[in-house]
Amino acid sequence: RNRKAQAACVAAARENAHRLDTLAYIARSSRSLDSDKDRWHYRQKLCETEGDMRTVVKRAKALKKELKPPAPRAPKASVTFHDKGWSTVHITGRTTDILPVYRAAKDDPQAWLNNTRSTGDASITTVLNMDIGDFAQWRMRDDGEVEVQLTNGEWLRGAELVNRKLRAAGYIALISATDGPVNLYPVKLERHANRELRALMSADGTTCAWKDCNQPADFSEAHHIQEWSKGGATEVENMCWLCTYHNRQNGRPNRGRMQRVGGQIMWQSPKGYLTPRGIKHTDPARRHAR
């Protein structure tokens, strides 16, 4: 602690008869400065400032610019996701680079987007849903593979069933009428666990699952509904998409949390109310019949 600077602050504050709320503001606003030396210099200069709170705040802003100037601008890009499939892109760059882009886009933004899409197309993976409710029943083997029973009593592995039914490019998701997504198979039967799980999650929902959040799955994180630290498994029935912010907020007091109810992803409010968020794969009539 800088005792000399502290004593100077006390003396100046008394001389200028600063109120307690002014002194509290000086102490609080000094915390954003990086070095102890700058913090004490800032406090002393403000204590030496004559006038009311408004005068001190004005002087504080000027001091902050001197002691902690804003970082120089650098090229960057960000995106804001709105509802109903709309988004806004924000780009920072040199004026000589930005102005031509703005002039080209301002009169007909959609035409400009169509012309530039070839350089920024999103990667699209086709996922086809095959409803295994059309078959007698299904079961999970010890090795994690799914088996489906046909109406003639024959049991087929999920991969065999997919290979028999469809041969187009893409992925085939097996969807249970009672349990939602079950497993995913690339038609060419190439198994890559991480990619497989994430693709199957996208068959369950294409955006952050938190209530009123529209951030696409491509920009979100794979979230464990039952926390990994509490024994939650990395399996599709325990996974959903959450953006980085909501992944950190999940389960905190007064923030709500994600659940899966009847095979569908739900956001649960702090008071326990449920809001459906994931794709509804389940069929209540089939569940009752089963």
C-alpha positions in Angstrom: 0.0 0.0 0.0 1.3 3.5 -0.9 1.0 5.2 2.5 2.2 8.5 1.1 -0.3 8.6 -1.7 -3.0 7.5 0.7 -2.3 10.3 3.1 -2.3 12.8 0.2 -5.7 11.5 -0.9 -7.2 11.8 2.6 -5.9 15.4 3.0 -7.1 16.5 -0.4 -10.6 14.9 0.1 -11.0 16.7 3.4 -9.8 20.0 1.9 -12.3 19.8 -0.9 -15.1 18.4 1.4 -15.9 15.5 -0.9 -19.0 13.5 0.0 -18.9 9.8 0.9 -20.6 8.9 -2.4 -17.9 10.8 -4.3 -15.1 9.0 -2.5 -16.8 5.7 -3.1 -17.0 6.4 -6.8 -13.3 7.3 -6.9 -12.3 4.1 -5.2 -14.6 2.0 -7.3 -13.7 3.5 -10.7 -10.0 3.2 -10.0 -10.1 -0.7 -10.0 -10.1 -0.8 -13.8 -6.6 0.6 -14.0 -3.9 -2.0 -14.3 -1.0 -0.8 -12.1 -1.0 0.2 -8.4 0.9 3.3 -9.3 -1.7 4.4 -11.8 -4.6 3.7 -9.4 -3.1 5.9 -6.7 -2.3 8.6 -9.1 -5.9 8.5 -10.3 -7.3 8.6 -6.8 -5.1 11.5 -5.7 -5.9 13.6 -8.8 -9.6 13.1 -8.3 -9.4 13.9 -4.5 -7.6 17.1 -5.5 -10.4 18.0 -7.9 -12.7 20.8 -6.6 -16.4 20.5 -7.2 -19.3 18.1 -7.0 -19.7 14.6 -8.2 -20.4 15.6 -11.8 -17.1 17.5 -11.9 -15.2 14.6 -10.5 -16.8 12.2 -13.0 -15.9 14.4 -15.9 -12.3 14.7 -14.6 -12.2 10.9 -14.1 -13.1 10.2 -17.7 -10.3 12.5 -18.9 -7.8 10.8 -16.5 -8.9 7.3 -17.7 -8.1 8.3 -21.3 -4.6 9.4 -20.2 -3.8 6.4 -18.0 -5.6 3.7 -20.0 -6.0 4.8 -23.7 -8.3 2.5 -25.7 -6.6 -0.3 -27.7 -6.0 0.6 -31.3 -8.6 -0.7 -33.7 -7.8 -3.9 -35.6 -9.6 -5.7 -38.4 -12.3 -8.0 -37.0 -15.7 -9.5 -37.8 -18.6 -10.6 -35.7 -22.1 -11.8 -36.2 -25.4 -11.3 -34.3 -28.0 -14.0 -34.7 -31.7 -12.9 -34.8 -34.9 -15.0 -34.9 -36.5 -16.4 -38.0 -33.3 -17.1 -39.7 -31.9 -13.6 -39.9 -28.4 -12.5 -38.9 -26.3 -9.3 -39.0 -22.6 -9.2 -39.8 -20.3 -6.5 -38.3 -17.0 -5.9 -40.0 -14.2 -3.5 -38.8 -11.4 -2.6 -41.2 -9.6 0.3 -42.9 -12.0 2.8 -44.4 -10.4 2.4 -47.9 -11.3 -1.4 -47.6 -14.7 -1.0 -46.0 -16.2 1.8 -48.2 -16.2 -0.2 -51.5 -17.9 -3.1 -49.7 -20.6 -0.8 -48.2 -21.2 0.9 -51.6 -21.6 -2.4 -53.3 -24.0 -3.7 -50.7 -26.1 -0.8 -49.6 -28.6 -0.5 -52.5 -29.3 -4.3 -52.8 -27.9 -6.2 -49.9 -29.5 -9.5 -51.0 -28.0 -9.4 -54.5 -24.6 -8.6 -53.0 -24.9 -11.5 -50.6 -25.8 -13.8 -53.5 -22.8 -12.7 -55.5 -20.3 -13.1 -52.7 -21.8 -16.4 -51.3 -19.3 -18.5 -53.2 -16.5 -17.3 -51.0 -18.3 -17.9 -47.7 -20.8 -20.8 -48.2 -21.6 -22.7 -45.1 -20.7 -26.4 -45.1 -23.9 -28.4 -45.3 -24.3 -32.1 -44.3 -27.4 -33.9 -45.2 -29.1 -35.8 -42.4 -32.0 -38.1 -43.3 -34.3 -39.3 -40.5 -35.5 -42.9 -40.6 -38.3 -43.6 -38.2 -37.6 -46.9 -36.5 -41.1 -46.8 -35.1 -42.1 -48.5 -38.3 -40.4 -51.6 -37.1 -41.4 -53.9 -34.2 -38.8 -52.7 -31.6 -35.2 -51.8 -31.1 -32.4 -52.5 -28.6 -28.9 -51.3 -27.8 -26.1 -53.8 -27.8 -23.2 -53.8 -25.3 -20.8 -52.4 -28.0 -23.1 -49.3 -28.6 -24.6 -50.6 -31.8 -28.3 -50.4 -32.4 -30.4 -53.5 -33.5 -33.9 -53.2 -35.0 -36.3 -56.1 -35.2 -38.3 -56.4 -38.5 -41.9 -57.6 -38.6 -40.7 -61.1 -39.6 -38.7 -61.4 -36.4 -35.3 -60.8 -37.9 -32.9 -58.6 -36.0 -30.7 -56.2 -38.1 -27.9 -54.0 -37.0 -28.6 -50.3 -37.6 -25.8 -50.1 -40.2 -27.3 -53.1 -42.1 -30.8 -51.6 -42.0 -29.5 -48.2 -43.4 -27.4 -49.9 -46.0 -30.5 -52.0 -47.1 -32.8 -49.0 -47.2 -30.8 -46.0 -48.6 -27.6 -45.6 -50.5 -27.5 -41.8 -51.1 -24.7 -39.6 -49.8 -25.1 -38.1 -46.3 -26.0 -39.4 -42.9 -29.0 -41.4 -41.8 -30.4 -40.7 -38.3 -32.5 -43.4 -36.6 -35.3 -41.7 -34.7 -37.5 -43.5 -32.1 -41.1 -42.4 -31.7 -40.6 -42.7 -27.9 -37.0 -41.8 -27.2 -36.0 -39.3 -29.9 -32.6 -39.7 -31.7 -31.1 -43.2 -31.3 -28.0 -43.4 -33.5 -26.5 -42.1 -36.7 -24.9 -43.8 -39.6 -23.0 -42.4 -42.5 -24.4 -44.2 -45.6 -20.8 -45.2 -46.6 -20.5 -46.6 -43.1 -17.5 -44.6 -42.2 -17.5 -44.3 -38.4 -16.0 -41.2 -36.7 -17.4 -40.9 -33.2 -17.0 -37.1 -32.6 -18.4 -36.1 -36.0 -21.1 -38.7 -35.7 -22.4 -37.5 -32.4 -22.4 -33.8 -33.4 -24.2 -34.6 -36.6 -26.9 -36.5 -34.7 -27.2 -33.7 -32.3 -28.0 -31.4 -35.3 -30.8 -33.7 -36.2 -32.2 -32.9 -32.8 -31.9 -29.2 -33.0 -30.1 -26.6 -35.2 -29.6 -23.7 -32.8 -28.6 -23.1 -29.2 -31.3 -24.9 -27.1 -31.6 -22.1 -24.5 -35.0 -20.3 -24.5 -35.1 -17.4 -27.1 -31.5 -18.0 -28.3 -31.0 -18.3 -32.0 -27.2 -18.9 -32.3 -26.7 -21.7 -34.9 -25.3 -25.1 -33.8 -22.2 -24.5 -35.9 -21.3 -21.7 -33.5 -22.4 -23.5 -30.3 -21.0 -26.1 -27.9 -22.0 -29.7 -27.3 -23.6 -29.5 -23.8 -24.1 -32.4 -21.4 -27.6 -32.2 -20.0 -26.5 -34.1 -16.9 -23.1 -32.6 -16.1 -20.0 -34.6 -17.1 -18.6 -34.0 -13.6 -21.7 -35.7 -12.1 -21.5 -38.8 -14.3 -23.3 -37.6 -17.3 -22.5 -39.7 -20.4 -21.4 -38.3 -23.8 -24.4 -39.8 -25.6 -26.9 -38.2 -27.8 -29.8 -38.5 -25.3 -27.7 -36.5 -22.8 -26.5 -33.9 -25.3 -27.8 -30.6 -26.8 -26.4 -27.5 -28.4 -25.7 -24.4 -26.2 -23.9 -21.3 -27.2 -20.8 -20.5 -25.1 -22.7 -18.0 -22.9 -25.6 -20.2 -22.1 -23.4 -23.2 -21.6 -21.8 -21.3 -18.7 -25.1 -20.1 -17.3 -26.8 -23.5 -17.3 -27.6 -24.7 -13.8 -26.7 -21.5 -12.1 -29.1 -20.0 -9.5 -32.1 -18.2 -11.1 -30.9 -19.1 -14.6 -32.6 -22.3 -15.5 -31.2 -25.5 -17.1 -31.6 -27.9 -19.9 -33.6 -31.1 -19.7 -34.8 -33.9 -22.0 -38.4 -34.9 -21.4 -40.1 -37.6 -23.4 -37.2 -37.6 -25.9 -37.5 -33.8 -26.5 -35.0 -31.2 -25.4 -36.6 -28.7 -23.0 -35.4 -25.5 -21.2 -36.5 -25.6 -17.6 -37.0 -22.2 -15.9 -35.8 -21.6 -12.3 -39.4 -22.2 -11.1 -39.6 -25.5 -13.0 -41.6 -24.5 -16.1 -40.7 -26.3 -19.3 -40.3 -24.7 -22.7 -39.9 -27.1 -25.7 -36.7 -26.3 -27.7 -35.5 -29.4 -29.6 -37.2 -31.0 -32.5 -40.2 -33.1 -31.4 -39.6 -36.6 -32.7 -41.9 -38.4 -30.3 -45.4 -39.5 -31.1 -47.6 -39.7 -27.9 -50.0 -42.2 -29.6 -47.1 -44.6 -30.2 -45.8 -44.1 -26.7 -49.2 -45.0 -25.3 -49.5 -48.0 -27.5 -46.1 -49.2 -26.6 
